[in-house]
Amino acid sequence: MTRRDWLLTASGMLAAAPSPKGPTAPVSIGRCRDYGAGLAPALRKVLDELGGLGALVRNKTVAVKINMTGGARTRLGYVPAEDAHFTHPALVGTLVRMLDEAGARRVRIVEGAFACADPLEEFMLDTGWDPAAMLAAGRNVEMDNTNIAGRYKTYQTLPVPGRGHLFPAFVFNKAYAESDLIISVAKLKEHSACGVTLSMKNLFGATPISIYGDFAGKDDPNEEPRGGRGNIMHDGQRQPAAIAPPEIDPSSPRDERYRMPRIVADLAATLPVRLAIIDGIRTMAGGEGPWVGHGAPIEPGLLIAGTNPACTDAVATALMGMDPMAERGAAPFEQCDSTLALAELHGVGTRDLSQIEIRGARLEDCVFAFRKYAPGPWARRIVTRAG
């Protein structure tokens, strides 16, 4: 049995019910006005509607992949990053506490902190967060900046099941492979190269910039990296460090709107997310970060959770006022291929809402039309890409 098969079996993902367009699993929608006293009850409610955390995490090491795309001090005007494009620290801390209460043996908060190899705690401090509060939220909590090998010293190569769309395999920090299950805690946002950035796109930050970054080594990983992932991942100007398998077809289009949806789908097939949580309480419309140039802060007041990342992202896309079944040319995929469709081809999960059981609040009562508040991310061509 491969490590991936073991992860899938241990997490229960292999038990997901099949549908004609891929596995399906329930998705829960909840309302939450802010990150104050109402956050914990709202989060507990959406998780309980999925069966609760106990059976999922008891006696297990849980990797919690958060989203901190962009620089530590990048802001949408004067809006705090956590109210626009970062996963909110209050949500992370609340989840960690619940995981601990549910019996998790260890909780591992992971992220590829933008453009650096600093400890994740240091990156959070630069952002203005208090990492000590998250570390104290459970009995055995640790953090890893997965841009480098870090404490593990070496990396883990995991193959894309079947045939990858763009890469045959990826190399990761061992924090992922040495966890029993992965939880993706994402922000509800649009994306310039993928249409939407939700629980599956959040996995892009798992690729270490020591290997896939702009200043990655040619042969060996660069353990003192900087920069984003534009050259190798977005634009395909070169191949990753030789420790990682190269692209399947180096003659394929060098267009990020072709490449990025395929990379995200490959990652979603490779790293089995057992629980997806999407922070739509406060976020931004118009793109994935302030660098888009026309984003607007919004307050949808939503929490979305599901045990299949593709199904969860499909429901989240619908909640943003867009069609998860859309193909290239229609919102939110006006100028890119559909990450949802590509993940569906991998068998990650269905994007067909008719095949997904929705629990909690009614979807039609919770739609928050993002395009009413800012133009789509195509309105201005992005020059600096963070994620």
Secondary structure, DSSP 4 states (H G I P E B T S, - for coil): --HHHHHHHHHTGGGSBP-TTS-B--EEEEE--SSSTTHHHHHHHHHHTTT-SHHHHTT-EEEEE----S-TT--BTTB-GGGTTSPPHHHHHHHHHHHHHTT-SEEEEEE--TT--S-HHHHHHHHT--HHHHHTTSSSEEEEETTS-GGG-SEEEEEPSSS-SS-SEEEEEHHHHTSSEEEEEEE-EEETTTEEESTTGGGGGGS-HHHHSTT--SSS--SS--S-SIIIIIS-SSPPPTTS---S-TTS---HHHHHHHHHHHHHHHS-EEEEEEEESSEEESSSSGGGSS-EEE---EEEEESSHHHHHHHHHHHTTS-TT--TTSTT-SSS--HHHHHHHTTS----GGGS-EEES-HHHH---GGGTS--GGGS--SS---
